Amino acid sequence: MAELEPLYTADEMRAAEAGHDVDAMMQRAGAAVAEELMRRFPDARRVALYAGGGANGGDGRIAGEILRAQGRELVDEQPDVVIDALLGTGLKGAPREETSRLIEEINATGVPVLAVDIPSGVNASTGEVAGAAVRADVTVTMHGPKVGLAIAPGRFHAGDVHVADIGLEPAETEHRLVTPEILAEVPRRSPGDNKYTAGHVLVVGGSSGMTGAAALAARAAFRADVGYVTIAAPAESLPVLETLVLEAVKRPLEQALEVATKAKALAIGPGLGRDKEAKALVRRLLAEVEVPAVVDADALFELEPAEWPAPRVLTPHEGELARLLDTDSSEVAAHRLASVQEAAERFGCVVVLKGEDSLVAAPGRGVLVSALGLPSLSTAGTGDVLTGITAAFLAKGMEPQRAAAAACAAQQLASHEARQRYGLVASDVVEALPHALARD
């Protein structure tokens, strides 16, 4: 299996640092901050240093001494760049009133901000922001990236992240960052494969007015290299789907249960609708069909935890996850890590909380964070694309959490491969998938 990058919590960083020379680590950290500042902002002569009383402040003060020795001036007013060394990784909850005032002062300077280890106000272990938080242009983090730098809302405060070596050995962490190397785990077709053994995906959805969702999922499954795709949709949608996905076999929705037993994976929900019959079909497919299934979009509506006979992967966005957890989307947005872990435990399956930082949780395991894409992926239909890719990787026999993480990575990397960086649409992502998946 591809090695994924460690993401450190505050406790895991303390464990990694235990037994090492604190002064030596601080000297390396301060030097790394000064070097990165001079590299990023070579013309900055006036530096404002906001240093707290802990180790983070110590790193900042050492950086300040080095910068002064290099001819930079430490100032209180009108700086060219600010160093934020107020808090560090130990923060839990909101900063105190005086610290909050200093954070707001930093944010109001109007000049670039370099944060030491993590922007002050961001929880290093969760990415949560409970009060005022620095908005940095660059963060110099020590030894390895922190969970709070990868997961929103903290990631949106971090700017560019530079990891500084302070002389520690890599350590095991609960949560890990997905890298492009995970795509090496996706099985490739062998010379002995035929269209069935290469993977058969059944897409269930495509009601009137929403045929595009099922078509995108089906086309994505094909571009993710399965050999056979069937679409089960309402009869009135089938003529439209015949023109949208030439390569897929089409069946009326009433045959979904029959076809599902022959498939290697199901993609349930894209454009399915939420009427009584659709919800009943979802329940039966999940309860009776002994093949892996991706559950998305309309199939998530009013979904209840159950004992399912095969792996299930739920792929909600924040609003859908909020409904599953009986809360509101603002709560999920503020507590993304905790929310996706709660859902995985409650439903007993893999849950993907979609976003720029897609979080892939499984019961009893750490979360895999995939954040390889461009903001252009925030467009209609990309969720359907992710459903199709995930189903394809499940059909190829991948373990569900790794399949979901690899699917997130594939979709995100395809956003870089697409011709369009602006005005990207979901179909562009589908067409770019083979380039993202190519490893020769």
ChimeraX attribute file (.defattr): number of C-alpha atoms within 10 A of each C-alpha:
attribute: neighborCount
match mode: 1-to-1
recipient: residues
	/A:1	9
	/A:2	12
	/A:3	11
	/A:4	16
	/A:5	18
	/A:6	20
	/A:7	27
	/A:8	27
	/A:9	23
	/A:10	19
	/A:11	13
	/A:12	17
	/A:13	21
	/A:14	13
	/A:15	11
	/A:16	17
	/A:17	17
	/A:18	11
	/A:19	8
	/A:20	11
	/A:21	10
	/A:22	11
	/A:23	12
	/A:24	12
	/A:25	19
	/A:26	22
	/A:27	18
	/A:28	19
	/A:29	28
	/A:30	28
	/A:31	22
	/A:32	24
	/A:33	30
	/A:34	24
	/A:35	16
	/A:36	17
	/A:37	22
	/A:38	16
	/A:39	10
	/A:40	12
	/A:41	14
	/A:42	10
	/A:43	11
	/A:44	16
	/A:45	18
	/A:46	20
	/A:47	23
	/A:48	21
	/A:49	23
	/A:50	20
	/A:51	20
	/A:52	19
	/A:53	10
	/A:54	13
	/A:55	19
	/A:56	25
	/A:57	22
	/A:58	20
	/A:59	27
	/A:60	29
	/A:61	21
	/A:62	20
	/A:63	27
	/A:64	24
	/A:65	16
	/A:66	17
	/A:67	23
	/A:68	16
	/A:69	10
	/A:70	12
	/A:71	10
	/A:72	17
	/A:73	18
	/A:74	17
	/A:75	14
	/A:76	12
	/A:77	10
	/A:78	13
	/A:79	19
	/A:80	19
	/A:81	22
	/A:82	28
	/A:83	27
	/A:84	30
	/A:85	27
	/A:86	26
	/A:87	25
	/A:88	25
	/A:89	25
	/A:90	18
	/A:91	15
	/A:92	15
	/A:93	13
	/A:94	18
	/A:95	20
	/A:96	11
	/A:97	11
	/A:98	8
	/A:99	18
	/A:100	18
	/A:101	13
	/A:102	18
	/A:103	22
	/A:104	14
	/A:105	13
	/A:106	24
	/A:107	18
	/A:108	11
	/A:109	16
	/A:110	13
	/A:111	15
	/A:112	20
	/A:113	26
	/A:114	31
	/A:115	31
	/A:116	30
	/A:117	31
	/A:118	34
	/A:119	35
	/A:120	33
	/A:121	30
	/A:122	34
	/A:123	28
	/A:124	30
	/A:125	25
	/A:126	25
	/A:127	27
	/A:128	27
	/A:129	23
	/A:130	15
	/A:131	13
	/A:132	20
	/A:133	23
	/A:134	26
	/A:135	27
	/A:136	26
	/A:137	18
	/A:138	23
	/A:139	27
	/A:140	27
	/A:141	26
	/A:142	25
	/A:143	22
	/A:144	21
	/A:145	26
	/A:146	30
	/A:147	28
	/A:148	29
	/A:149	30
	/A:150	26
	/A:151	26
	/A:152	25
	/A:153	21
	/A:154	27
	/A:155	24
	/A:156	17
	/A:157	25
	/A:158	28
	/A:159	19
	/A:160	14
	/A:161	20
	/A:162	18
	/A:163	15
	/A:164	20
	/A:165	15
	/A:166	20
	/A:167	15
	/A:168	15
	/A:169	9
	/A:170	11
	/A:171	13
	/A:172	12
	/A:173	15
	/A:174	14
	/A:175	23
	/A:176	22
	/A:177	23
	/A:178	28
	/A:179	18
	/A:180	17
	/A:181	14
	/A:182	19
	/A:183	22
	/A:184	14
	/A:185	14
	/A:186	20
	/A:187	13
	/A:188	13
	/A:189	16
	/A:190	9
	/A:191	6
	/A:192	7
	/A:193	12
	/A:194	12
	/A:195	13
	/A:196	15
	/A:197	16
	/A:198	21
	/A:199	26
	/A:200	26
	/A:201	35
	/A:202	33
	/A:203	35
	/A:204	33
	/A:205	31
	/A:206	30
	/A:207	25
	/A:208	17
	/A:209	10
	/A:210	15
	/A:211	21
	/A:212	22
	/A:213	26
	/A:214	32
	/A:215	30
	/A:216	28
	/A:217	37
	/A:218	34
	/A:219	24
	/A:220	31
	/A:221	32
	/A:222	25
	/A:223	22
	/A:224	25
	/A:225	23
	/A:226	24
	/A:227	23
	/A:228	23
	/A:229	28
	/A:230	21
	/A:231	29
	/A:232	29
	/A:233	26
	/A:234	18
	/A:235	16
	/A:236	12
	/A:237	20
	/A:238	22
	/A:239	10
	/A:240	15
	/A:241	21
	/A:242	15
	/A:243	10
	/A:244	17
	/A:245	19
	/A:246	11
	/A:247	15
	/A:248	21
	/A:249	15
	/A:250	21
	/A:251	18
	/A:252	15
	/A:253	22
	/A:254	13
	/A:255	11
	/A:256	21
	/A:257	17
	/A:258	11
	/A:259	17
	/A:260	24
	/A:261	16
	/A:262	14
	/A:263	22
	/A:264	25
	/A:265	31
	/A:266	34
	/A:267	29
	/A:268	30
	/A:269	29
	/A:270	31
	/A:271	25
	/A:272	28
	/A:273	20
	/A:274	18
	/A:275	9
	/A:276	8
	/A:277	9
	/A:278	18
	/A:279	19
	/A:280	12
	/A:281	18
	/A:282	22
	/A:283	15
	/A:284	11
	/A:285	21
	/A:286	23
	/A:287	14
	/A:288	14
	/A:289	20
	/A:290	17
	/A:291	20
	/A:292	25
	/A:293	29
	/A:294	29
	/A:295	26
	/A:296	25
	/A:297	23
	/A:298	21
	/A:299	26
	/A:300	21
	/A:301	18
	/A:302	12
	/A:303	15
	/A:304	10
	/A:305	13
	/A:306	12
	/A:307	10
	/A:308	18
	/A:309	13
	/A:310	14
	/A:311	19
	/A:312	23
	/A:313	29
	/A:314	26
	/A:315	27
	/A:316	22
	/A:317	19
	/A:318	21
	/A:319	16
	/A:320	22
	/A:321	27
	/A:322	20
	/A:323	16
	/A:324	20
	/A:325	16
	/A:326	9
	/A:327	14
	/A:328	15
	/A:329	18
	/A:330	12
	/A:331	13
	/A:332	21
	/A:333	19
	/A:334	18
	/A:335	19
	/A:336	27
	/A:337	24
	/A:338	12
	/A:339	20
	/A:340	27
	/A:341	23
	/A:342	17
	/A:343	24
	/A:344	21
	/A:345	17
	/A:346	15
	/A:347	21
	/A:348	19
	/A:349	22
	/A:350	27
	/A:351	30
	/A:352	29
	/A:353	26
	/A:354	20
	/A:355	22
	/A:356	23
	/A:357	21
	/A:358	28
	/A:359	28
	/A:360	33
	/A:361	30
	/A:362	24
	/A:363	18
	/A:364	10
	/A:365	15
	/A:366	14
	/A:367	26
	/A:368	27
	/A:369	29
	/A:370	28
	/A:371	21
	/A:372	21
	/A:373	21
	/A:374	14
	/A:375	13
	/A:376	17
	/A:377	24
	/A:378	15
	/A:379	12
	/A:380	12
	/A:381	20
	/A:382	23
	/A:383	25
	/A:384	27
	/A:385	31
	/A:386	29
	/A:387	34
	/A:388	35
	/A:389	34
	/A:390	35
	/A:391	38
	/A:392	37
	/A:393	28
	/A:394	31
	/A:395	26
	/A:396	24
	/A:397	17
	/A:398	18
	/A:399	12
	/A:400	24
	/A:401	25
	/A:402	23
	/A:403	26
	/A:404	32
	/A:405	25
	/A:406	28
	/A:407	27
	/A:408	31
	/A:409	26
	/A:410	28
	/A:411	29
	/A:412	27
	/A:413	22
	/A:414	25
	/A:415	26
	/A:416	19
	/A:417	18
	/A:418	19
	/A:419	13
	/A:420	13
	/A:421	15
	/A:422	9
	/A:423	9
	/A:424	18
	/A:425	19
	/A:426	23
	/A:427	17
	/A:428	18
	/A:429	30
	/A:430	27
	/A:431	17
	/A:432	21
	/A:433	26
	/A:434	18
	/A:435	15
	/A:436	22
	/A:437	21
	/A:438	9
	/A:439	9
	/A:440	3
